[in-house]
Amino acid sequence: MSSLADPACRNCGTPAGGKFCPECGQTTAPHPPTARQFFQELLENQVALEGAIWKTLAKLVVPGRLTLEYFAGRKRRYVPPLRLYLTASLIFFLVAKVALHGDHMQVQVKGQVAGDSTISLECDKGDDLCSVLEKRLREHFAGKTRAEANQFLLARVIATFPYAMFLLVPVFAMLTKAVYWRRPYNYGEHLVFAFHVHTFVFLLGAIVAPFGSPMLLTIPAAIYTAAAMRAVFGGRTWALIARFVLVFVAYFLLVMLSIAIAFTAAAIL
């Protein structure tokens, strides 16, 4: 127990007589740790983190299990939903950047003459918007071969698309909230469900990305999502199918629209 005679914590000023401040948890040691203490602390934190990661992944692979654990109040033993999502997203897009190549994308850049790619847009006379677009395309792709243009677009899309996906996760939660509006779950709980589903999809995507087949991701992701919806929200089979189709189709169209917007923005901005 601390007293007024105890030295004050250098971080928050609370009397702290032990090794750690009882208020903020910072160490009370007056000097930085030695190299041995530093690496010992790092190892202890890493072991604790790895333990939480493996427990989290073990529950995540079972559709809906991690979400139900969270709803039951067992939170500290697992990685928090947002941190888990951000980590999986980072892993997926790093793998995608390495695995995908420019020849998977098609850009309408025609030929190369004397080191200069030619871009053709049919603009009506006086169409200022079309003229601006043509100018922007020429600025981006002049002097680039088709392969170089593909790499340019791919790099820009991969750099920006994680932000679009992060904005779509709350939309997914809105969709599940809408189709399960009679269930006793608030929007925050639907958001936890959305983070967990997207985390699984991103981790699966990181595994299958080197193979370059969208079906290797789409079909398992659809099955996992449907099974997770049933595990968490319950309901009869036909009602589940109807809700899943509605959510999946609406969300798939939104993702496709986001991809189209990302490529358009990458080409002209």
Sine and cosine of phi, psi and omega as CSV:
sin_phi,cos_phi,sin_psi,cos_psi,sin_omega,cos_omega
0.00,0.00,0.72,-0.69,-0.03,-1.00
-0.99,0.12,0.37,-0.93,0.03,-1.00
-0.67,-0.74,0.06,-1.00,-0.01,-1.00
-0.91,0.41,-0.35,0.94,0.00,-1.00
-0.99,0.16,-0.25,0.97,0.00,-1.00
-0.93,0.36,0.54,-0.84,0.05,-1.00
-0.89,0.45,0.51,-0.86,-0.02,-1.00
-0.99,0.17,0.59,-0.81,0.09,-1.00
-0.89,0.45,0.73,-0.69,-0.03,-1.00
-0.95,0.31,-0.24,0.97,-0.03,-1.00
-1.00,-0.04,-0.75,0.67,-0.10,-1.00
-0.86,-0.50,-0.15,0.99,0.05,-1.00
1.00,0.07,0.04,1.00,0.01,-1.00
-0.97,0.26,0.67,-0.74,0.08,-1.00
-0.84,0.54,0.79,-0.61,-0.09,-1.00
-0.65,-0.76,0.94,-0.34,-0.04,-1.00
-0.99,-0.14,-0.19,0.98,-0.02,-1.00
-0.99,-0.11,-0.32,-0.95,0.00,-1.00
-0.97,0.24,-0.38,0.93,-0.03,-1.00
-0.73,-0.68,0.50,-0.87,0.04,-1.00
-0.94,0.35,0.75,-0.66,0.00,-1.00
-0.95,0.31,-0.24,0.97,-0.04,-1.00
-1.00,-0.07,-0.81,0.59,-0.09,-1.00
-0.95,-0.31,-0.23,0.97,0.05,-1.00
1.00,0.05,-0.03,1.00,-0.01,-1.00
-0.95,0.32,0.55,-0.84,0.04,-1.00
-0.89,0.45,0.57,-0.82,-0.01,-1.00
-1.00,-0.08,0.01,1.00,0.01,-1.00
-0.86,0.51,0.74,-0.68,-0.08,-1.00
-0.96,0.26,-0.29,0.96,-0.06,-1.00
-0.87,-0.50,0.39,-0.92,0.09,-1.00
-0.86,0.51,0.47,-0.88,-0.02,-1.00
-0.91,0.41,0.45,-0.89,0.11,-0.99
-0.94,0.35,0.19,-0.98,0.00,-1.00
-0.85,0.52,-0.64,0.77,0.00,-1.00
-0.90,0.43,-0.71,0.70,0.01,-1.00
-0.90,0.43,-0.61,0.79,0.00,-1.00
-0.89,0.46,-0.76,0.65,-0.03,-1.00
-0.94,0.34,-0.51,0.86,0.07,-1.00
-0.91,0.41,-0.69,0.72,0.03,-1.00
-0.90,0.43,-0.66,0.75,0.02,-1.00
-0.88,0.47,-0.68,0.74,0.00,-1.00
-0.91,0.42,-0.68,0.74,0.01,-1.00
-0.88,0.47,-0.69,0.72,0.02,-1.00
-0.91,0.42,-0.63,0.78,-0.02,-1.00
-0.92,0.39,-0.67,0.75,0.02,-1.00
-0.90,0.45,-0.68,0.73,0.03,-1.00
-0.89,0.45,-0.67,0.75,0.01,-1.00
-0.91,0.41,-0.69,0.73,0.00,-1.00
-0.89,0.45,-0.60,0.80,0.05,-1.00
-0.88,0.48,-0.69,0.73,0.03,-1.00
-0.91,0.40,-0.62,0.78,-0.01,-1.00
-0.89,0.45,-0.73,0.68,-0.05,-1.00
-0.92,0.39,-0.62,0.79,0.08,-1.00
-0.89,0.45,-0.65,0.76,-0.01,-1.00
-0.90,0.43,-0.73,0.68,-0.02,-1.00
-0.91,0.41,-0.58,0.81,0.02,-1.00
-0.89,0.47,-0.59,0.81,0.06,-1.00
-0.98,0.17,-0.56,0.83,-0.06,-1.00
-0.90,0.43,-0.60,0.80,-0.07,-1.00
-0.93,0.36,-0.31,0.95,0.09,-1.00
-1.00,-0.04,0.91,-0.42,-0.12,-0.99
-0.79,0.61,0.84,-0.55,0.08,-1.00
0.99,0.13,-0.23,0.97,-0.11,-0.99
-0.91,0.42,-0.71,0.71,-0.02,-1.00
-0.90,0.43,-0.64,0.77,0.02,-1.00
-0.89,0.45,-0.69,0.73,0.02,-1.00
-0.90,0.43,-0.59,0.80,0.08,-1.00
-0.88,0.48,-0.68,0.74,0.01,-1.00
-0.90,0.43,-0.70,0.71,0.01,-1.00
-0.89,0.45,-0.51,0.86,0.00,-1.00
-0.98,0.22,-0.07,1.00,0.05,-1.00
1.00,-0.07,0.03,1.00,0.01,-1.00
-1.00,0.00,0.99,0.12,-0.17,-0.99
-0.97,-0.26,-0.65,0.76,-0.16,-0.99
-0.92,0.38,-0.40,0.92,-0.01,-1.00
-0.98,0.19,-0.13,0.99,-0.04,-1.00
-0.85,-0.52,0.33,-0.94,0.08,-1.00
-0.93,0.36,0.73,-0.68,-0.01,-1.00
-0.84,0.54,0.54,-0.84,-0.10,-0.99
-0.82,0.57,-0.71,0.70,-0.05,-1.00
-0.92,0.38,-0.70,0.71,0.03,-1.00
-0.89,0.45,-0.63,0.78,0.02,-1.00
-0.89,0.45,-0.70,0.72,0.02,-1.00
-0.89,0.46,-0.73,0.68,-0.04,-1.00
-0.89,0.46,-0.63,0.78,0.03,-1.00
-0.91,0.42,-0.73,0.69,0.00,-1.00
-0.90,0.43,-0.63,0.78,0.03,-1.00
-0.89,0.45,-0.69,0.72,0.02,-1.00
-0.88,0.48,-0.70,0.72,0.00,-1.00
-0.88,0.48,-0.72,0.69,-0.05,-1.00
-0.88,0.47,-0.75,0.66,-0.09,-1.00
-0.95,0.30,-0.46,0.89,0.13,-0.99
-0.92,0.39,-0.70,0.71,0.03,-1.00
-0.90,0.43,-0.68,0.74,-0.01,-1.00
-0.88,0.47,-0.62,0.79,0.00,-1.00
-0.90,0.44,-0.59,0.81,0.01,-1.00
-0.98,0.19,-0.65,0.76,-0.15,-0.99
-0.98,0.21,-0.61,0.79,-0.07,-1.00
-0.99,0.11,0.57,-0.82,-0.01,-1.00
-0.84,-0.54,0.34,-0.94,-0.04,-1.00
-0.86,0.52,-0.45,0.89,-0.05,-1.00
-0.96,0.27,-0.05,1.00,0.11,-0.99
-0.99,0.13,-0.24,0.97,-0.01,-1.00
-0.95,-0.31,0.50,-0.87,0.01,-1.00
-0.87,-0.50,0.80,-0.60,-0.02,-1.00
-0.82,-0.57,0.65,-0.76,-0.01,-1.00
-0.99,0.11,0.94,0.34,0.10,-1.00
-0.91,-0.42,0.88,-0.47,-0.19,-0.98
-0.99,-0.15,0.93,-0.37,0.19,-0.98
0.91,0.42,-0.10,-0.99,0.07,-1.00
-0.46,-0.89,0.86,-0.50,-0.04,-1.00
-0.87,-0.50,0.89,-0.46,0.00,-1.00
0.80,0.60,0.66,0.75,0.05,-1.00
0.98,0.21,0.21,0.98,-0.05,-1.00
-0.78,-0.62,0.89,-0.46,0.03,-1.00
-0.96,0.28,0.62,-0.79,0.01,-1.00
-0.97,-0.24,0.72,-0.69,-0.02,-1.00
-0.87,-0.49,0.74,-0.68,-0.09,-1.00
-0.88,-0.47,0.86,-0.51,0.15,-0.99
-0.80,-0.59,0.69,-0.72,0.03,-1.00
-1.00,-0.04,0.98,-0.18,-0.03,-1.00
-0.96,-0.27,0.72,-0.70,0.11,-0.99
-0.94,0.33,0.48,-0.87,0.00,-1.00
-0.89,0.46,0.78,-0.62,0.00,-1.00
1.00,0.05,0.03,1.00,0.03,-1.00
-0.99,0.14,1.00,-0.08,-0.08,-1.00
-0.91,0.41,-0.63,0.77,-0.02,-1.00
-0.89,0.46,-0.70,0.71,0.01,-1.00
-0.90,0.44,-0.63,0.78,0.01,-1.00
-0.90,0.43,-0.63,0.78,0.03,-1.00
-0.91,0.42,-0.68,0.73,0.02,-1.00
-0.89,0.46,-0.69,0.73,0.01,-1.00
-0.88,0.47,-0.64,0.77,0.01,-1.00
-0.90,0.44,-0.69,0.73,-0.01,-1.00
-0.91,0.41,-0.65,0.76,0.02,-1.00
-0.89,0.45,-0.67,0.74,0.02,-1.00
-0.90,0.44,-0.61,0.79,0.02,-1.00
-0.90,0.43,-0.63,0.78,-0.05,-1.00
-0.97,0.23,-0.64,0.77,-0.21,-0.98
-0.94,-0.34,-0.07,1.00,0.03,-1.00
-0.88,0.48,0.76,-0.65,0.01,-1.00
0.99,0.13,0.07,1.00,-0.02,-1.00
-0.96,-0.28,0.63,-0.78,0.15,-0.99
-0.98,0.22,0.11,-0.99,0.03,-1.00
-0.86,0.50,-0.70,0.72,-0.01,-1.00
-0.89,0.46,-0.65,0.76,0.01,-1.00
-0.92,0.39,-0.62,0.78,0.04,-1.00
-0.91,0.42,-0.65,0.76,0.04,-1.00
-0.88,0.48,-0.71,0.70,0.01,-1.00
-0.89,0.45,-0.62,0.78,0.02,-1.00
-0.88,0.47,-0.76,0.65,0.00,-1.00
-0.90,0.44,-0.72,0.70,-0.04,-1.00
-0.87,0.50,-0.70,0.72,-0.01,-1.00
-0.88,0.47,-0.65,0.76,-0.02,-1.00
-0.94,0.33,-0.62,0.78,0.01,-1.00
-0.92,0.39,-0.71,0.70,-0.01,-1.00
-0.90,0.44,-0.52,0.85,0.00,-1.00
-0.95,0.31,-0.50,0.87,-0.09,-1.00
-0.97,-0.24,-0.43,0.91,-0.13,-0.99
-0.91,0.42,-0.53,0.85,0.07,-1.00
-0.83,0.56,-0.56,0.83,0.03,-1.00
-0.93,0.37,-0.63,0.78,0.04,-1.00
-0.90,0.44,-0.67,0.74,0.01,-1.00
-0.91,0.42,-0.62,0.78,0.01,-1.00
-0.88,0.47,-0.59,0.81,0.04,-1.00
-0.96,0.28,-0.41,0.91,-0.02,-1.00
-0.99,0.15,-0.37,0.93,-0.01,-1.00
-0.86,0.51,-0.73,0.68,0.07,-1.00
-0.88,0.48,-0.49,0.87,0.05,-1.00
-0.92,0.39,-0.67,0.75,0.06,-1.00
-0.86,0.51,-0.68,0.74,0.04,-1.00
-0.89,0.46,-0.61,0.79,0.07,-1.00
-0.89,0.45,-0.63,0.78,0.00,-1.00
-0.91,0.41,-0.71,0.70,0.02,-1.00
-0.93,0.38,-0.57,0.82,0.06,-1.00
-0.89,0.45,-0.62,0.78,-0.02,-1.00
-0.93,0.37,-0.68,0.74,-0.06,-1.00
-0.98,0.18,-0.31,0.95,0.05,-1.00
-0.89,-0.45,0.67,0.75,-0.12,-0.99
-0.91,0.42,-0.33,0.94,0.02,-1.00
-1.00,0.03,-0.17,0.99,0.00,-1.00
-0.97,0.24,0.52,-0.85,-0.05,-1.00
-0.99,0.15,0.76,0.64,0.02,-1.00
-0.86,-0.51,0.70,-0.71,0.05,-1.00
-0.99,0.11,0.08,-1.00,-0.06,-1.00
-0.89,0.45,-0.59,0.81,0.01,-1.00
-0.87,0.50,-0.60,0.80,0.03,-1.00
-0.94,0.34,-0.59,0.81,0.10,-0.99
-0.91,0.41,-0.54,0.84,0.03,-1.00
-0.93,0.37,-0.63,0.78,0.09,-1.00
-0.87,0.50,-0.71,0.70,0.04,-1.00
-0.85,0.53,-0.69,0.72,0.00,-1.00
-0.89,0.45,-0.68,0.74,0.04,-1.00
-0.87,0.48,-0.68,0.74,-0.03,-1.00
-0.92,0.38,-0.67,0.74,0.02,-1.00
-0.89,0.45,-0.72,0.70,-0.01,-1.00
-0.91,0.40,-0.57,0.82,0.05,-1.00
-0.87,0.49,-0.73,0.69,0.02,-1.00
-0.88,0.48,-0.69,0.72,-0.03,-1.00
-0.90,0.44,-0.66,0.75,0.01,-1.00
-0.91,0.42,-0.69,0.73,0.00,-1.00
-0.91,0.41,-0.65,0.76,0.07,-1.00
-0.90,0.43,-0.64,0.77,0.03,-1.00
-0.88,0.47,-0.59,0.81,0.04,-1.00
-0.91,0.42,-0.51,0.86,0.01,-1.00
-0.97,0.24,-0.66,0.75,-0.12,-0.99
-1.00,-0.06,-0.20,0.98,-0.04,-1.00
-0.82,0.57,-0.66,0.75,0.00,-1.00
-0.88,0.47,-0.34,0.94,-0.02,-1.00
-1.00,0.09,-0.30,0.95,0.14,-0.99
0.95,0.32,0.27,0.96,0.00,-1.00
-0.94,-0.34,0.91,-0.41,0.00,-1.00
-0.86,0.51,-0.51,0.86,-0.04,-1.00
-0.91,0.41,-0.46,0.89,0.04,-1.00
-0.91,0.41,-0.35,0.94,0.05,-1.00
-0.98,-0.20,-0.69,0.73,-0.13,-0.99
-0.89,0.46,-0.76,0.65,-0.07,-1.00
-0.91,0.41,-0.79,0.61,0.04,-1.00
-0.87,0.49,-0.59,0.81,0.02,-1.00
-0.90,0.43,-0.65,0.76,0.02,-1.00
-0.91,0.42,-0.70,0.71,0.01,-1.00
-0.89,0.46,-0.70,0.71,-0.01,-1.00
-0.88,0.47,-0.71,0.71,-0.03,-1.00
-0.89,0.46,-0.71,0.70,0.02,-1.00
-0.88,0.47,-0.69,0.72,0.00,-1.00
-0.91,0.42,-0.62,0.79,0.02,-1.00
-0.92,0.39,-0.64,0.77,0.05,-1.00
-0.87,0.49,-0.68,0.74,0.01,-1.00
-0.92,0.40,-0.68,0.73,-0.04,-1.00
-0.90,0.43,-0.64,0.77,-0.09,-1.00
-1.00,0.08,-0.71,0.70,-0.14,-0.99
-0.98,-0.21,-0.29,0.96,0.03,-1.00
0.95,0.32,-0.31,-0.95,0.03,-1.00
0.94,-0.33,0.25,-0.97,0.01,-1.00
-0.96,0.28,0.35,-0.94,-0.11,-0.99
-0.87,0.49,-0.76,0.65,-0.05,-1.00
-0.92,0.39,-0.58,0.81,0.06,-1.00
-0.92,0.40,-0.64,0.77,0.05,-1.00
-0.87,0.49,-0.72,0.69,-0.01,-1.00
-0.87,0.50,-0.70,0.71,-0.01,-1.00
-0.89,0.45,-0.70,0.72,0.01,-1.00
-0.91,0.41,-0.68,0.73,-0.02,-1.00
-0.89,0.46,-0.72,0.69,-0.01,-1.00
-0.86,0.51,-0.69,0.73,0.00,-1.00
-0.88,0.47,-0.74,0.67,-0.02,-1.00
-0.92,0.39,-0.71,0.70,-0.08,-1.00
-0.90,0.43,-0.73,0.69,-0.03,-1.00
-0.91,0.42,-0.73,0.69,-0.01,-1.00
-0.88,0.47,-0.69,0.73,-0.04,-1.00
-0.95,0.31,-0.62,0.78,0.04,-1.00
-0.87,0.50,-0.69,0.73,0.03,-1.00
-0.90,0.44,-0.62,0.79,0.03,-1.00
-0.92,0.40,-0.63,0.78,0.04,-1.00
-0.91,0.41,-0.69,0.73,0.03,-1.00
-0.89,0.46,-0.64,0.76,0.05,-1.00
-0.90,0.44,-0.65,0.76,0.03,-1.00
-0.90,0.44,-0.63,0.78,0.04,-1.00
-0.90,0.44,-0.69,0.72,0.01,-1.00
-0.88,0.47,-0.67,0.74,0.02,-1.00
-0.91,0.41,-0.64,0.77,0.00,-1.00
-0.89,0.45,-0.67,0.74,0.00,-1.00
-0.93,0.36,-0.64,0.76,0.04,-1.00
-0.89,0.47,-0.71,0.70,0.01,-1.00
-0.90,0.44,-0.63,0.78,0.02,-1.00
-0.89,0.45,-0.53,0.85,-0.05,-1.00
-0.99,0.16,-0.54,0.84,-0.18,-0.98
-0.90,-0.43,-0.22,0.98,-0.04,-1.00
-1.00,-0.09,0.00,0.00,0.00,0.00
